[in-house]
Structures are given as C-alpha cells and as structure tokens.
C-alpha cells in the first residue's frame, strides 16, 4: 500500500473509484428511464432546469459538456417536447430553457420515486451506517461552494 491516502492499492485509486461510481450511477439512471427513452445525460439537463438553472451555457458548464454537444442535445430535447427554448428577455442573443409539462412530470417522478430507487440500487451493498459515512466523507471532501447550493 502506498503512503498516498488516495491509493487503496495499485489498481484502485480514489479518482478511478469516484469515476466508476459516477458511471454506475449514470447506468442506473439510464436503466431507470429507458422506458421513457431518456438518457442519463438528458436527465441531467432536465434536472438542472428543474432546479432553476435555465442557461444552456451554465448547464453545459455544470455537466462538463462542450457547447456544441449541449446545443445538439437541447435540439433533440426540444423536438421530443421535454424542454422549451425561449429568448432571454434581458438579452435577445441568449436563450433560456424551461421544462414542458412532459419534462416537469419526469422531474417530479424523479423527486418522488426514481431518486429513492436509484440511490437504493447504488448503495445496496452498503449498510445504512456505511451509506451515512460515505455521504459524510464525500461531503467533507468536496469544497463548500460545491455542496452549499444543495443543502
């Protein structure tokens, strides 16, 4: 074992494990919404809008997505009537995004049922105490400015 606290052994370092956990979470989201033909990436755009972020630029930054990919995804989601693209009243060169009724229903469903199901699947191999410890440790690890908006 290394003296670096982020290395568990030669194969699994903390960065890799966080990446794998994020991939697993995205797989669970995609699987949960597969009947609605919603990908994890599309769902992340929906939930950003649901939580009040309406700027495509800010959403693409939040999701580490380049502007071109974001634009194409927004186009697809508008065509599928999940979101609306409206001119920004303060700056006509920009747009704001809003949920359609269909998009709102998906986000409400996530808040009410899907979140519990996905988190349950994500943590099914952990005890309740281990889940609480994991939340506390990840929260402690992250800078306050990243966790503050979610508290």
C-alpha positions in Angstrom: 0.0 0.0 0.0 1.2 3.5 -0.8 1.6 6.4 1.6 -0.8 8.3 -0.6 -4.2 8.2 1.1 -6.0 8.3 -2.3 -4.5 4.9 -3.3 -6.2 1.9 -2.0 -3.9 -0.5 -3.9 -2.1 -0.4 -7.3 -5.4 -0.9 -9.2 -7.9 1.3 -7.4 -7.1 4.9 -6.6 -9.7 7.3 -5.3 -10.1 9.1 -8.7 -10.8 5.9 -10.5 -13.3 4.7 -7.9 -15.2 8.1 -8.0 -15.2 7.8 -11.8 -16.5 4.2 -11.7 -19.2 5.2 -9.1 -20.3 8.0 -11.3 -20.5 5.7 -14.3 -22.5 3.2 -12.3 -24.9 5.9 -11.2 -25.4 7.0 -14.8 -26.1 3.4 -15.8 -28.7 3.2 -13.1 -30.3 6.5 -14.3 -30.3 5.3 -17.9 -31.8 2.0 -17.0 -34.5 3.5 -14.8 -35.5 5.9 -17.6 -35.0 3.6 -20.5 -38.8 3.0 -20.8 -39.2 6.8 -21.3 -36.2 6.8 -23.8 -34.3 9.3 -21.6 -30.6 9.0 -21.3 -28.6 9.9 -18.1 -27.2 13.0 -19.9 -30.7 14.2 -21.0 -31.9 13.6 -17.5 -29.1 15.7 -16.0 -30.2 18.6 -18.3 -33.8 18.2 -17.2 -32.9 18.2 -13.5 -30.7 21.3 -13.9 -33.7 23.1 -15.4 -36.0 21.7 -12.7 -33.6 23.1 -10.0 -33.7 26.5 -11.6 -30.7 26.7 -13.9 -32.1 27.9 -17.3 -29.0 29.0 -19.1 -27.6 26.4 -21.6 -24.1 27.8 -21.0 -24.4 27.3 -17.3 -25.9 23.8 -17.7 -23.1 22.8 -20.1 -20.5 24.1 -17.6 -22.2 22.2 -14.7 -22.2 19.0 -16.8 -18.7 19.5 -18.3 -20.3 19.3 -21.7 -19.0 21.3 -24.7 -21.3 23.9 -26.2 -21.8 22.0 -29.5 -22.9 18.8 -27.7 -25.2 20.9 -25.4 -26.7 22.6 -28.4 -27.4 19.3 -30.2 -28.9 17.8 -27.0 -31.1 20.8 -26.5 -32.3 20.5 -30.1 -33.2 16.8 -29.6 -35.0 17.5 -26.3 -37.0 20.4 -27.8 -38.1 18.1 -30.6 -39.1 15.4 -28.1 -41.1 18.1 -26.2 -39.2 17.7 -23.0 -38.0 21.3 -22.9 -38.7 24.7 -24.4 -36.2 27.2 -25.7 -37.2 30.8 -25.2 -35.5 34.1 -25.9 -33.9 35.7 -22.9 -35.9 38.9 -22.1 -32.7 40.6 -20.8 -30.5 39.6 -23.8 -32.1 38.6 -27.0 -28.9 36.9 -28.2 -29.3 34.3 -25.5 -31.9 31.7 -24.7 -33.4 30.3 -21.6 -34.6 26.8 -21.2 -37.8 25.7 -19.5 -39.4 22.3 -18.9 -42.5 21.3 -20.8 -45.3 19.6 -18.9 -43.8 16.3 -20.1 -40.3 17.3 -18.7 -41.9 18.5 -15.5 -43.7 15.2 -14.9 -40.4 13.3 -15.4 -38.6 15.5 -12.9 -41.5 15.3 -10.4 -41.4 11.5 -10.8 -37.6 11.5 -10.1 -38.1 13.5 -7.0 -40.8 11.2 -5.7 -39.8 7.7 -6.8 -36.8 7.4 -9.1 -34.3 9.0 -6.7 -35.0 6.5 -3.9 -34.9 3.6 -6.4 -31.6 4.7 -7.9 -29.9 5.5 -4.6 -31.1 2.2 -3.2 -29.5 0.3 -6.1 -26.4 2.4 -5.9 -25.9 1.6 -2.2 -27.5 -1.8 -1.9 -24.2 -3.4 -0.9 -23.7 -0.9 2.0 -25.3 -0.9 5.4 -27.3 2.2 6.5 -24.3 3.3 8.6 -21.9 2.8 5.7 -24.1 4.9 3.5 -24.2 7.7 6.1 -20.5 7.5 6.4 -20.0 7.7 2.7 -22.2 10.8 2.4 -20.4 12.5 5.3 -16.9 11.7 3.8 -17.8 12.8 0.3 -19.4 16.0 1.7 -16.3 16.6 3.8 -14.0 16.0 0.7 -15.8 18.5 -1.5 -15.3 22.3 -1.3 -18.1 24.1 0.5 -19.0 26.1 -2.6 -19.9 22.9 -4.5 -22.1 21.5 -1.7 -23.7 24.7 -0.4 -26.3 25.1 -3.2 -27.6 21.6 -2.4 -28.0 22.0 1.3 
